[in-house]
Each structure stands twice: as structure tokens, then as C-alpha cells.
Amino acid sequence: MSRGGNAKGCAMEADGESISGGNAKGCAMEADGESIRGTIKGIEEGMVKTTLALTVVLAVFLAPLEVRAMAGIDDPVMKRAMDAGVDAERIERLANRLQSRGMTPHQLEQILLPVVSLAERDLPYDLVMQKAAEGLAKQVSASGILLVLDHMHGSMVRSVAIVDPWMARPEVQHLIEAEKGAATTAEATRLYRGMLLESVSHSLQNNADEDVLREFLEEVVSSKIMTKGSPASIAAGLQALSEMPMTQENPGLSIRLLVGAINAGFTVSEIRELPHALRSAHFHSRLPMERIAGSKDMQPYENIPAVQIMEYLLRGNIGGGPAGFQTPDVPRDRESDRGRDRMPPTAILP
């Protein structure tokens, strides 16, 4: 007999008062079983519904930004980022990290805005995103991160007025054509512009004067760099300019030295290392910085490889040192460490 029939039979027997003690006990147990089975079925149905609900929630929050946008749960800043062409996965990852730090929606929006604003202006925003991630890793407060990002945003916007007019010059266009390789002219121009904007922005953040940066670019155009240099080396020179130890007092000397280094065939990494090498030379030789740097655009080193020039500077091997001066015998693999770790702060000043 089916469960329904058994239940009906028990009911009929009860009505006829023909149930013995054993039969009544059996019917009660069967009723309890039906109740338990009904409870289990209800729990199973509830679990299925809960699982489906969780699946929907997870699918929404783990979906790409485009899917979330279609679901209508994105905020205006995220939508602007997507419209401006910001990499959806990267900005979503950054937003998740910000939220995991417990930042409010307003703080999240304020931190993402500099990235979105740069993207909307077709300006490089990678460094701003990296700096935000770096601030999170260092447990910097939301206000501290925002202060740095706003500064970076402002310097990048200011860079446009320096870079774009220079990029439009015929000499620069010829250099781009000569160096573009397999890329199209438009692709090479975009890449080169981004490099220069980031370098100028870096120097502006270090309080470099805009006119000094323009002067450097003018010197580059009038030199042989435009025929034998590379866009990357020019960008490296722009970045190093604000770090040269004599730039504040004698920017012209820094410009001549950097242009001379590029002309001498310094690599991008050597150009970026030049400010530190000059400080190391000053520390070891105890000569005034102007005397160390004022080597007439490195003419005495005209036929010496750039790597050897850097070694001379790092070792303090500068002619005309004080009485009794001897070049320190610093092992090649320890030069950089010695310069950075043992040099007192005042040693970097002329």
C-alpha cells in the first residue's frame, strides 16, 4: 500500500475504534516518519533555493566590469572608467582592494577619480594606479593616498603643455619615424608621448621648473641626439634632470651634462643612474659638485666607454682632488652599496 493509503487506513481504523495498541503504535510511528520526511524535504528545498541565491550573488560580484555594468550595480565613477577605456579587470581589482581595506564608497570614488580623469584626457594613468596599490600595501590612509594621487594627477596634466608642442616639431617627428620599427607612426607617437609625459610629470613632482624642462628639450633638438639618440634616452634625461644634485643651483650645468651623456651613448639605465654617480663622486673626491660636473660636456672622456665613465664617477676617480687624495679602492660590486649606505645626507650638497 502507498504512504497515502496507509495514512487513510490508519484514519479509518481510528474512526472505527478497531485499532489495537500495536496497530496504534505503528500508525503513530508511520505518522512521525511522514513528518520527518516532510521536514527533510523542506530543508532540501530551502538549501537549493539558498544555493541558487548565493550563486546569483557571486556571479554578479565576480563578473567582469562589463557584466556588472549591465546589471546596473556599478557606480558612476566605474562607468566613466569603462567608457574611458581603463582596463576593466585592473580597476576592478584595485576597487576590490580598496573595499577590503574598509574604505567608504566616497573614499573609493575619490581615489579612483584621478585614474579616470587621466584616462578621459588620453593621458598615462598606469603610474597613478601603481601608486595607489603601493599605498595600500604600505597601509597608508585613504587621505594620504588621495593626496599623492592628486599631486601626480596635477603634474601629469601640467606635462601636456611641455610635451605636446615639442612633439609637434618636425625634428621630433623625423626621430619618431626613424625609431618606430614595425609600429605605425600613430602607435610610435602615442608610446613616445606617454614616455615623455611620465618623465616630465616625475620631474614636476620633484619641483623641477617648467622652463628648465623646456630648456632641456630645446638643447636636445639642437644637438646630434636627434640623429643618433633614442626617444627612451631623452625621456630618461627628463626624469633624471630633477634628481641631478646641481639642478636647483645650476640647471644649465645639469642640462649640458645630461645632453652630453646621451650624446656619449649612455644607456637609459646609465642616464637614470647618473645623479647618484655624481653624488658618489662628490662624496669620495670631496670636490665641489660644480667642479665634478663641469667636465665640458664630458669632452675629456670622449673616447671612453660610458660604463667606464660611470665607474670613474662611482669610485670618485676625478682629477684634481685635494692634497693627498687617492682614489678609493672600492670593489665594483660594492660601489653602489657604499655610495647609498654610507654617504651622509650633507655629502650630496655642493
N, C-alpha and C positions, 0 to 999 in steps of 0.2 A: 504494500500500500504506500502511496505517496505521503510526503510530510503533511500536505493539506488534508488527505484522507484520515490520517492518524489523529490529527488535531480535531477533526469533525467527529470521529468516532469517540474520542475521549469525552467530548462535549455531550454527545448523545447519551453515553453511559451515565454520565453525571446526572443528566436530567431524569434518567430512569432510575436513579438511585441503585443501580445494579453493579456499581464498581466495588470490587473487593479492596481490602487495604493494599494488596500488592499492585493491583491494576492502577489504583490512585497514585501510588508512589511512582509507577512507570510513567504515567501521564505527566506528573509534575516534573520528572527528570527530562522528559521529552520537551516540555514547555521551556524549561531552563535552557536546554540545548538550542531551541529555536531562538531564544532571546540572545544567547551568546553569539550564535551565528549572525544574527541581525546586527549586533554591536560591532563584530569584526568587519562585516561588510561595510558598515557606515564609516569605520576608521579607514578602511582601504580606500573608499571613495574620497574621503577627506584628504588622505595623503596624496592621491592622484591629483586632486584639484590644487593642493598646495605646491606640489612639484611643478605642475604646469604654470602656476603663477610665478614661481621663482625662476623658471626657465625664461618666461617672457621678460621679467625684470632684468635678469643677467644678459639676455640677448640685446636688450636696449642699451644698457650701460657699457657693455663690452663691444658694441658695434662700432664701426668706423664713424668718424665725424659726419660723413655724408648721410649715413643711415639715421643717426641721431637728429640731424637737422630735419630730415623728412618726418621724423616722429614728432617734431615740434617742441623738443625739450631743450634745445640749445639756447644760449643767451645771445644778445645782440653782438657782443664782442667776438664770440666764437664764430658767428655767422659772417661777420666782417673779415675775420681771419681767413675763412674758407673762400670768400669772394675775392680776397686779395691774392690768393694763390699760395698762402702759407701751407707748408706741408702738414696735412691734417693729422697724421699719426704723431708727428713731433709735438705739435702744440697740444694735442690731446694728452700726450704723455706728461708734458710739463704741467698742464692743468691738474692732472691726477696727483702729481707730486705735491703741488701747492695745496690741494684739498686735503691730502694725507697729513699735512703739517697743521691742519686745523684752521686754515685761513678762511676768513669770511668771504662770501660771494663778492662783496665790494673790494676787498683786498685782492682777490683773484683777478677781478676785472682790471684794477689799476695796474697790476704787474704785467698783464698781457697787453695792455694798450700800447706801450712803446713798440712792441714787436709788430702789432697790427698796423700802427701808424707808419712805420718804416716800409712795410710791405706795400701799403697803399700808395706810397710815394715812389715805388720801384727802387728802394734803397736796401743795401745789405742789412739783414736782421739776424744772421746766424750768431754773431758775437754777442748780441743782446740776449738771445736765448741761452747761450752758453753761460753768460754771466749770471743769469737768473738761476740756472741749475747749480752753478758753483756756490751761489749764496745759500741755496737750500742745503747743499752738502755741508756747508760750514755753520749751519744753524743760525744764519743771520735773520734778524727780524724782518717782517714784511716791509716796515717803513725804511729799514736800511737797504733792502734790495731795491725798493722803488726809487730811492734817492740816487743810487748808482745807475739804474736803468734810465732814469730821466736825464742824467748827465750824459750818458752815452747817446741817447736819442738826440739831444740838442747838438752835440758835437758832430754827429753824422749829418744832420740837416745843414749845419753850417759848412760842412765839407763840400757840398754841392757847388757853392759859389766859387770855390777854389779849383775844383777838379773839372767841372764841365766846360768852362771857357778854354781851359788848357787842352782838353781832349779834342776840341773843335779845330785846333791849329793843324795846318797841312802837314807840318813836320811829324806831328804825333800820329796822324792818320797813315803816313808813309811807314812809320815804325810798326804800327799795328799790322799793316799789310805784309811787312817783311817777316813778322814774327808769328803770324796767325796759324801757320802749319795747315793741318787738314780742316780746321774750323772755318766757318763762314766769317766774313767780315763783321757781321752783326753779332755773332757769338763771341768772337775775339774782343770786340769793343765792349760788350757787356761785361765780360770777365775782367778785362783790364780796368774798366771804370770801377768795378767793385773792389778790386785790389787797392786802387788809389784812394777811394773813399774811406776804406777801413784804415789805411795808413795815416791819412790826414786826420781822421777822427781820433786815432790814437794819440797823435801829437797834440791836437787841440785839447784833449783831456789832460795832457801833461802841461797845459798852459803855454803851449807854443803860440807865438804871434802869427796871425794870419798872413801878414806881409812877409814874414820870414819864410813861410812855406811857399808863398808865391815866388819869392826871390830864388829859392832853390829850384823850382820848376823852370824859371827863366834861364838859370845857369845851365840846367840840363839841356834845354833846347839849343843853346848857343855852343854846346860842347860836342865832342865827337861821339858822345853816348848815343845820339840819335841815329848813328850809322852802325855802331858796333855794340851798343848796350842792349838791355832787355827790359821789357816792362816790369818784370819782377824785381830787378835790381833797383829800378827807380822807386818803386813802391817801398822797398826795404830802406832806401835812403831817406824817404819821407818819414818813415817810422822812427829811424834812428836819430833823426835831426833833433827831436825834443829831448833825447837822452844823452846827447853829447855834452860833456862836462863844461864846455865853454860857450854853449849856445846863448845863455842868458846875457853874458857879458860881451861876447864877441860872436854874434851869429854868422857874420860873414866868414869867419875862420872855419866854423863848423861846416858851412856850405861848401867852401873850397876843398876842405879835406874829404868830405863825402863824395863830391863830384870827382875828385882825383882818385879816390878809391874805386869808384865804379869804372872810371876810365882805365885804371890799372888792372882791371879784370877780377876784382874781388867777387866772390860768390855771394849769394843772398845771405847765407848764414854768417859769412865773414863781415859783411856790412852791418848786420844786426849786432855782431859781437864787438864792433869797433869802439863804441862808447866805453864798454868795460875794459877793453885792451888799453885805451888811453888812461883810464884811471889807474890801471895796474902799472903802467909805465911811470906815471907821476908818483905813485907810492914807492916804487923800487928805486927810481933815479933821484927823487927829491928835487927834480927840476920844476920850474913853473909850468903850468899846463900850456900856456901860450907858446912857450919855447918848444915843448914836446910836439904840439900840434902844428906849429908853424914851420913845417918842413917844405915849404914852397910846393905844395900840392904833390908831395912825395917824389919830387924830382930826384933826390939822391938815391931813391930805391927803384929807379926807372926799369932796370933790368933784373930786379929781384922778384921771385915769385911772391904772390900775395900772401901765401901761407907763411913764408919766411918773414915777411914784414910783420904779420900778426904775432909771430913768435918773438921777434925783437921787442915789440911793444909789451907783450905779456911779461917778458923777462926784465924789462926795464933797460934794455940794451940801447941806450940813447947816448949819442956822442956829446961830450961837454958836460959831464956830470960834475958834482962838487969834488973838491980836493980829496984824494984818497978813495974815490968811488970805484967800486968794482962791480961788474955785472953779477947779480946773484946767481948762484948755481942751483937753479930750480929745475927739478925733473919735469920733462914735458907733460907727463900725465898728472902733475900736481900743480901746474901753473894756475889753472882756473880756480882750483880749490883755495890756493894760497891767497890769490887776489880777493876772493869773495869772503873767505872766512876770517882772515887776519887783518884786513885793511880797516883801520879805524874810520869812523864817519868823516872826520875832518880831512882825511887824506884825499878825498875826491875833489876838494876845493883847490882852485889855482893858488 
